[in-house]
């Protein structure tokens, strides 16, 4: 149980929750539970790219500001952003003002539109990379063969700021793998949600 800490109710949670009090709610309600909604998947991949080099706490605390700034991460809307929007976003103190990452979100929104046009949905494409074997210890690595493959596939399609580490964090959070620690009370709940999930196709 060394990979866990007591939660607010005394039951064990993944150790990383201890880094900030707001992490417990995020961990219990979102992290590791499977997502098949295109907008939520796109949002998370964008936020993971913004998180690179920063703490997740910073991004989580600014998430509502990011949503307001990027049209709720509706990639069809973000794909229409122009240089004027980039200027607006660079002056928005509520988000991370990094030109490269801001421009990457807009670029990736356009790539997402192209992907949906050819693949049917973003979710269908993403879930093709769900690993079939999860033999690594939970939270024991920062990349995986699946995240390397997904990163390569996205970059081939023109996506930016989607390296294997960023993609693996995305896969953990969106439930493509169950990386809750052994002993964490949410590990079994996440496993049940994954077992019941109807994979997009």
N, C-alpha and C positions, 0 to 999 in steps of 0.2 A: 504493500500500500504506500510505498515511498513516493509514488507518483501522484499522490493525492494530498489534499488539505481539507479540514472540516469546513463545510459550508455554513451559511447562516442558520440552518436547521440542524447542524451537527453532523449531517451525513457527508461522506467524502465526495469531493469534486476534484477535477484535474488541478494539479498544483499551480498552473499558470493563473488561475483565478485569484490567487492571493496577491497578485501584483496591483490590483485596483478593485475597490468595492463594487464598481459597476460591472465588472467582468462576470460576476456570478449570474446575474439576470441574462446577460448575453449568452453565456455558456449553457444555461438551463433551457432557454427558449429557442435558440438559433443554432449555435455552433455544432456542427456534426450531424444535423438533421437534414435529410435529403430535400433538395429544391429542384423543381422542374419548371419554374416560371422564368421566362426569358428576361424580363426586366430585372428581377432580383439577381439572377445570375450575372447579367451585365454589370449591375451596380457593384456587386461584390468584387468582380474582377477589376473594375476601375478603382475601387477603394483599396484593394490589395496593392495595386500599382502605386497609388499615392502613399501607402504605408511604407514602401521600400525606403530604408534609411531612417525611418521614424518609429515611434512606438504605436502599437495598435490603439492604445488608450487615446492618443491624440486624434486619431482618425475616428474612433467610435464617438468621442465627445463632439466631433464636428460633423457627424453623419447627417443630421437634419439640415445643416447649412449646405453640405454638398448636394443633398437632394434638391434643395431650393435652387441652388446655382445651376444645376445640370438637368433641369426640367424633369425631376423625378427619375433620372437615368433612363428615360424613354429614348432608346437609341435612335428611333426614327426622328425624333425632335432634335436630339443632339447632333445628328448628322447634318442638320441644316445650319448649325452654328457657323459664324463667319469670323473674320479678323476682329470685328467690333465686339463680338462675344468674348474673344480671347482677352482683349483689353479690359472688358468689364470684369472678367474672372480674375485677372491679375491684380485688380484693385479691391477684390472682395476679401476682407480680413477674416471672414468666417470660415474660409477654406485654406488649404495649403496652396500658396501662390508660387507654383513651380511651372514655368512656361512649358517645359518639355512634357511634363505629365498632363497638363491641361490640353495641350495640342494632341497628345496621344489619345486622350479620351474621345476627342472629336474624330480623330482618324479612326479609332476603333469602333466608334458608333457607325461610321460609314461602312467599315468592314463587316460589322454585325448585320447591317441591312443586306449587304451582298450575300452573306452566309445564309441568312434566312431565305433569301430568294432562291438559293440553289439547294439548300438542305432541308427546308421546311420549317425548322425552328432552331434557335440557338441551343435550346436544351437537348434536342435530338443529337446535335453534333457533339456537345460536351459529354453527354452520358455514354457515347461510344468509347470513351477513354476510361470508363470506370474499370479499375483493376479487378481481375477475377481472383487474385490471390493476395491476401493481406498477411503475409508471414512475418513482416517486420514488427518489432515491438511498438506499441502505440507511442507516438510522439518521439520516436527514436531516430528520425531522419528529417532532413529539410527538403529533400527532393525524392523522386521515385521514378522508375522507368515510365510509368504512366504520365507523370507530370512533364518529363522530358519529351515524351511523344506529343502530348497536347501542346506544349509550348512550341515545339517545332512546327506542328500543323497550323497553329495560329499565326506564327511569324511568316510562314510560307504564304498565308493569305493576306499579309500586309499589316498584321497587328503589331503594336509596339508596347514596350514595358510589360512583356508577358514572359519573362524568363522562367526557368524550371522551378526556382524557389518560390517566386510569386504565385505560379500556377499551383504548386503543391499546397500552399497555404489556402488558396481558393478551394481546392478539392477537399481539404480537411473541413473547412467551414461549411461548404455546401453539401456535405454528406456523401460525396463520391467514395470516401473512405470513412471508416469509423475509427477515429483516432482518439476517442476518449480513453483515458488511462484505465488500465485494469484496476478494478476496485471503485472507479467513479460510478456514482449512482445513475448517471445519464448514459453510460455505455450500453446497457441493456435496452433502454428506451430508444436510443438511436438505432440499435440493431433491429428492434421491432419495426421502427419506421422504415428502415431500409428494406426489410423483408416484405413489408406490405406495399411498397412503392410500385406503381405501374410505370416502368421505364418508358420515356418518350421514344418514338420511332418515326 
